[in-house]
Amino acid sequence: MAATPGQKSEGDRKHPVDATLPPFKMFTSGLQHVAASYAGVVAPPMIVGPACGLTATETAFLMGAALFTAGIATLLQTLGFWKIGARLPFVNGVSFAGVTPMVAIAKSQSPAHALPVIFGAVIVAGVLGFALAPYFSKLVRFFPPVVTGTVITLIGVSLLPVAFNWSQGGTEGAPDYGSLTNIGMAALTLVIVLALRRVLRGFLQQIAILLGLIAGTLIAIPVGITDFSALGDAGLIGFPTPFHFGAPQFSLAAIVSMCIVMLVCMTESTADMLALGKIVDRPADERTIAGGLRADTLGTALSPLFNGFANSAFAQNIGLVAMTKVRSRFVVATSGVILIVLGLCPVAASVISLVPLPVLGGAGIVLFGSVAASGVQTLASAAMEKGENALIVAAAVGVGLIPIAAPDFYRNFPKDLLVVLDSGISTGCLVAIVLNLAFNHFGRREADPAADGHGADAPPAPTVPPQPDRGRADDADTPAATPLP
C-alpha cells in the first residue's frame, strides 16, 4: 500500500543502527562509550611500555598513541568505506590478546629494539589478516545460536574479572589493593547506576552509566582515591609522531607470534559482531563480518605508523549497547572522534582518566554482566532440551572458564599455544564450533529438527534476514547472505 503524503514508507525508514541523534545526545552517548572503553584502551600500553624499558613519560606517549589509533580504527569500523567496516556500533581498541606475546617479544630484545620489532610484527599480522578477512568471514555459517550464545556468554563472563580487578584498585600488590575503600566505592557506583536506571526515564536513563561514573568520581574526591597528578603533567597538544620509537624491524619469531594473535583477534571479533548484530537487530551476515574484519586488520596494520598495537572490536561496548538500547553507529563514530581528540590532547585524556578504577569497576559489573545476559537470552532459542546442544554448551563453557577459574592451568604448555589457551573466549569458541560440527553436521540425524543448533520451531536452514541498504559501494557485486546451518 502506498504511503500517504508526509508519511514515510517502510523502505524509507532508517534502521536504528543508521539513525542519528541530536548533537548533545550524540556527544554524551559517545562519551559514555569512551568512558566504558578508556581503561581497556590504555591498559595494554601501560603493561607493554615498562616491559620495553620505557620511562613514565614515554609510556604516557604510548597511551596517547593507543587512544589516537583506537579512534581511527573505530571510525573505520562504524563509518567504513568501500568493503571496509562492519558499519555497526563497535568501538575498536588495543586487543588484550597481544599483551602477553608482546611482553615476551620485549624480553627477547634489547630495549632499543623491542618496540620496533613489535611494530614490525604487528604490521605483517595486520596485512595478513586483511588478506584473510573474506575467507575467514565464511565461518559465519558455523555460528548458529548454540555457538553464538555460548560465545556471547563467555565474553561477558571473561570480562567480569576485569571489572572485579578494577573494583579492587586495578594494581595487584598495591598497598590499597582490595581495600574496603576501593570495594566500597565500586559497590556504591554499582548501586548508583542501578538506581539511576530504575528512577530515570528517556535519554537520562540511557546515559545512566555515564551519570553513575560522574557521580562516583565526585564522591571519590573527598574519599581520597581520585588522582589529579596527571592533569599537572599533561601537555595541551601531543601528536603521536610517526615511528617515534624507530623504524619497524622484522623478526620471524615475533611475526609468527603476532600472526597467531591476529587470528585470535579475528575469532573474537567475529563472535563480537554476531553478538552485537543480534542485540541491534541487524544480524551480521558474511559481508558484514568480512567488512568488520577488514576494518580490524587495516586498523592494526596502520597503528604501528602512529606507535599503536593490534586492534580488535571491544566486547565492553556490547553491554553498553544492550543496556542503553542506543543502537546508532554514528554515536560510536562520535566516540571514535573523541578518542582521536584524547590522543591529540593529553590534558583532555587526563580528565577522562580522573575516573578512579574502583568507580569504573562498579559500572563494569553491570556492563559486562549485560553481555553474559545477552548470551543466555540467545541460548534460549537454541533448543537446549533437544539433541546434543546442552552438551555442546556445557563443554564449551567449561573449557572457556579454565583461564578464569585456574589461570595457571596451562603453565606447562608451549608459550606459543598460550596465546590461544589463555583466552577463554577463543578456546570456548573453538570447542563450540568443533562440537557443533561433530554433533549437528557430520552424520546429523535428519529426524531431529533441533539438531542444527537452532530452536525447535526454526526451519532446517533459515537464512539471515535481508539487510537494509547501508550505502555500500559494493552492493552490486556482493553475494547473498550465506544460509546458516
RAGI-V872573 format. One record per residue. RES is the residue in three letters. PSI is psi in whole degrees, 0 to 359 (999 if undefined). NEAR is the number of other C-alpha atoms within 12 Angstrom. Layout:
BEGIN
RES_PSI_NEAR ; RES_PSI_NEAR
END
This chain:
BEGIN
MET_134_7 ; ALA_147_11 ; ALA_142_12 ; THR_158_9 ; PRO_135_7 ; GLY_358_8 ; GLN_134_11 ; LYS_135_13 ; SER_169_13 ; GLU_321_13 ; GLY_339_14 ; ASP_345_15 ; ARG_135_15 ; LYS_141_19 ; HIS_144_23 ; PRO_332_25 ; VAL_327_37 ; ASP_3_30 ; ALA_154_22 ; THR_157_25 ; LEU_164_23 ; PRO_151_16 ; PRO_315_13 ; PHE_315_16 ; LYS_323_25 ; MET_317_30 ; PHE_311_25 ; THR_322_28 ; SER_321_43 ; GLY_322_44 ; LEU_326_36 ; GLN_320_43 ; HIS_321_54 ; VAL_315_47 ; ALA_324_46 ; ALA_331_46 ; SER_350_47 ; TYR_310_45 ; ALA_322_39 ; GLY_329_43 ; VAL_317_47 ; VAL_345_41 ; ALA_313_33 ; PRO_312_36 ; PRO_332_40 ; MET_332_33 ; ILE_315_30 ; VAL_323_38 ; GLY_303_36 ; PRO_327_26 ; ALA_333_30 ; CYS_6_33 ; GLY_21_25 ; LEU_150_26 ; THR_173_16 ; ALA_321_21 ; THR_317_20 ; GLU_323_24 ; THR_322_28 ; ALA_322_36 ; PHE_318_38 ; LEU_323_45 ; MET_318_47 ; GLY_321_46 ; ALA_322_47 ; ALA_319_52 ; LEU_317_54 ; PHE_311_48 ; THR_329_48 ; ALA_322_54 ; GLY_316_47 ; ILE_313_44 ; ALA_324_51 ; THR_320_54 ; LEU_320_41 ; LEU_321_44 ; GLN_317_48 ; THR_317_40 ; LEU_310_38 ; GLY_168_35 ; PHE_153_22 ; TRP_234_25 ; LYS_21_33 ; ILE_130_34 ; GLY_132_45 ; ALA_341_48 ; ARG_43_53 ; LEU_161_52 ; PRO_72_54 ; PHE_132_57 ; VAL_131_63 ; ASN_141_57 ; GLY_184_56 ; VAL_128_52 ; SER_134_46 ; PHE_340_41 ; ALA_334_40 ; GLY_354_45 ; VAL_306_37 ; THR_312_30 ; PRO_322_41 ; MET_323_43 ; VAL_320_33 ; ALA_320_28 ; ILE_317_37 ; ALA_322_30 ; LYS_334_24 ; SER_356_21 ; GLN_161_23 ; SER_155_18 ; PRO_326_24 ; ALA_334_22 ; HIS_351_25 ; ALA_303_35 ; LEU_317_46 ; PRO_321_36 ; VAL_318_41 ; ILE_313_55 ; PHE_320_41 ; GLY_317_42 ; ALA_321_40 ; VAL_320_49 ; ILE_310_40 ; VAL_317_37 ; ALA_320_42 ; GLY_318_40 ; VAL_316_30 ; LEU_314_31 ; GLY_321_40 ; PHE_319_34 ; ALA_327_24 ; LEU_346_27 ; ALA_310_38 ; PRO_333_30 ; TYR_320_20 ; PHE_326_32 ; SER_340_36 ; LYS_347_28 ; LEU_353_33 ; VAL_330_38 ; ARG_350_32 ; PHE_18_36 ; PHE_63_46 ; PRO_177_48 ; PRO_325_47 ; VAL_331_52 ; VAL_309_53 ; THR_320_54 ; GLY_319_48 ; THR_314_58 ; VAL_318_54 ; ILE_317_53 ; THR_316_45 ; LEU_325_48 ; ILE_311_52 ; GLY_314_44 ; VAL_323_42 ; SER_332_39 ; LEU_337_38 ; LEU_320_32 ; PRO_330_26 ; VAL_315_35 ; ALA_321_36 ; PHE_321_35 ; ASN_315_30 ; TRP_319_35 ; SER_332_38 ; GLN_351_34 ; GLY_341_34 ; GLY_335_31 ; THR_100_23 ; GLU_132_16 ; GLY_346_12 ; ALA_152_13 ; PRO_325_14 ; ASP_11_19 ; TYR_125_22 ; GLY_13_24 ; SER_159_23 ; LEU_329_18 ; THR_311_27 ; ASN_311_36 ; ILE_324_31 ; GLY_320_25 ; MET_321_41 ; ALA_316_43 ; ALA_319_30 ; LEU_318_29 ; THR_318_40 ; LEU_314_36 ; VAL_319_25 ; ILE_314_30 ; VAL_314_38 ; LEU_320_28 ; ALA_318_18 ; LEU_319_26 ; ARG_329_26 ; ARG_320_15 ; VAL_335_14 ; LEU_163_19 ; ARG_160_14 ; GLY_222_16 ; PHE_321_23 ; LEU_326_24 ; GLN_324_25 ; GLN_330_33 ; ILE_28_37 ; ALA_324_38 ; ILE_312_47 ; LEU_316_39 ; LEU_321_33 ; GLY_321_41 ; LEU_320_42 ; ILE_314_30 ; ALA_316_28 ; GLY_321_38 ; THR_319_37 ; LEU_319_22 ; ILE_328_25 ; ALA_341_31 ; ILE_305_19 ; PRO_336_13 ; VAL_331_19 ; GLY_19_17 ; ILE_10_30 ; THR_122_31 ; ASP_115_23 ; PHE_2_21 ; SER_328_14 ; ALA_329_22 ; LEU_320_20 ; GLY_330_14 ; ASP_347_18 ; ALA_142_26 ; GLY_168_22 ; LEU_317_19 ; ILE_137_19 ; GLY_93_27 ; PHE_134_27 ; PRO_92_32 ; THR_128_23 ; PRO_135_23 ; PHE_46_25 ; HIS_327_22 ; PHE_12_33 ; GLY_160_22 ; ALA_148_23 ; PRO_144_31 ; GLN_152_26 ; PHE_113_24 ; SER_129_26 ; LEU_315_18 ; ALA_317_22 ; ALA_322_36 ; ILE_315_32 ; VAL_316_28 ; SER_314_35 ; MET_333_46 ; CYS_322_38 ; ILE_317_33 ; VAL_319_45 ; MET_319_49 ; LEU_321_38 ; VAL_315_41 ; CYS_320_45 ; MET_323_47 ; THR_313_44 ; GLU_320_42 ; SER_322_50 ; THR_313_49 ; ALA_319_50 ; ASP_318_51 ; MET_320_52 ; LEU_320_48 ; ALA_311_54 ; LEU_324_51 ; GLY_320_38 ; LYS_319_32 ; ILE_320_38 ; VAL_5_32 ; ASP_37_29 ; ARG_84_32 ; PRO_135_36 ; ALA_110_45 ; ASP_185_44 ; GLU_319_39 ; ARG_317_40 ; THR_315_48 ; ILE_319_46 ; ALA_316_41 ; GLY_320_44 ; GLY_319_56 ; LEU_325_54 ; ARG_320_46 ; ALA_316_50 ; ASP_308_58 ; THR_326_49 ; LEU_317_46 ; GLY_323_47 ; THR_316_51 ; ALA_328_39 ; LEU_334_36 ; SER_316_45 ; PRO_335_42 ; LEU_324_32 ; PHE_26_39 ; ASN_33_45 ; GLY_175_52 ; PHE_189_58 ; ALA_135_55 ; ASN_150_57 ; SER_168_53 ; ALA_139_55 ; PHE_117_48 ; ALA_336_51 ; GLN_323_51 ; ASN_346_52 ; ILE_316_50 ; GLY_323_46 ; LEU_317_46 ; VAL_317_43 ; ALA_324_34 ; MET_317_35 ; THR_338_33 ; LYS_11_28 ; VAL_108_41 ; ARG_0_41 ; SER_127_37 ; ARG_339_43 ; PHE_335_37 ; VAL_315_45 ; VAL_328_53 ; ALA_323_41 ; THR_319_37 ; SER_327_45 ; GLY_318_43 ; VAL_318_33 ; ILE_318_38 ; LEU_320_44 ; ILE_316_36 ; VAL_318_33 ; LEU_322_42 ; GLY_331_42 ; LEU_345_32 ; CYS_93_29 ; PRO_328_34 ; VAL_315_26 ; ALA_319_26 ; ALA_324_40 ; SER_327_33 ; VAL_315_26 ; ILE_323_38 ; SER_355_38 ; LEU_337_31 ; VAL_115_42 ; PRO_148_43 ; LEU_322_43 ; PRO_322_45 ; VAL_315_53 ; LEU_324_54 ; GLY_319_47 ; GLY_316_44 ; ALA_326_52 ; GLY_329_49 ; ILE_319_39 ; VAL_315_41 ; LEU_306_42 ; PHE_327_40 ; GLY_327_37 ; SER_325_35 ; VAL_312_42 ; ALA_320_35 ; ALA_323_30 ; SER_323_39 ; GLY_317_39 ; VAL_321_30 ; GLN_321_25 ; THR_320_34 ; LEU_335_33 ; ALA_339_27 ; SER_9_28 ; ALA_16_36 ; ALA_59_31 ; MET_339_30 ; GLU_354_23 ; LYS_158_26 ; GLY_211_28 ; GLU_16_30 ; ASN_322_39 ; ALA_323_30 ; LEU_321_26 ; ILE_312_43 ; VAL_316_43 ; ALA_313_26 ; ALA_317_27 ; ALA_316_35 ; VAL_319_40 ; GLY_313_28 ; VAL_320_32 ; GLY_335_37 ; LEU_350_35 ; ILE_309_27 ; PRO_337_30 ; ILE_312_30 ; ALA_329_19 ; ALA_79_16 ; PRO_333_19 ; ASP_12_14 ; PHE_320_17 ; TYR_21_23 ; ARG_333_17 ; ASN_3_12 ; PHE_159_14 ; PRO_142_12 ; LYS_325_19 ; ASP_328_27 ; LEU_338_22 ; LEU_337_30 ; VAL_321_37 ; VAL_314_37 ; LEU_327_36 ; ASP_358_37 ; SER_104_38 ; GLY_329_42 ; ILE_315_47 ; SER_312_43 ; THR_318_35 ; GLY_320_44 ; CYS_314_46 ; LEU_317_35 ; VAL_317_33 ; ALA_318_43 ; ILE_312_38 ; VAL_315_24 ; LEU_325_31 ; ASN_319_41 ; LEU_316_28 ; ALA_318_22 ; PHE_327_28 ; ASN_357_35 ; HIS_300_25 ; PHE_117_15 ; GLY_32_14 ; ARG_139_21 ; ARG_118_17 ; GLU_338_15 ; ALA_346_14 ; ASP_106_26 ; PRO_343_24 ; ALA_11_35 ; ALA_351_40 ; ASP_6_46 ; GLY_358_52 ; HIS_177_39 ; GLY_160_28 ; ALA_332_23 ; ASP_355_18 ; ALA_147_22 ; PRO_160_18 ; PRO_325_25 ; ALA_70_20 ; PRO_149_21 ; THR_157_23 ; VAL_133_27 ; PRO_146_19 ; PRO_141_21 ; GLN_140_27 ; PRO_156_24 ; ASP_126_19 ; ARG_13_29 ; GLY_27_18 ; ARG_146_23 ; ALA_347_15 ; ASP_16_18 ; ASP_324_18 ; ALA_328_12 ; ASP_20_11 ; THR_130_19 ; PRO_161_16 ; ALA_161_18 ; ALA_142_25 ; THR_132_27 ; PRO_141_23 ; LEU_155_31 ; PRO_999_32
END
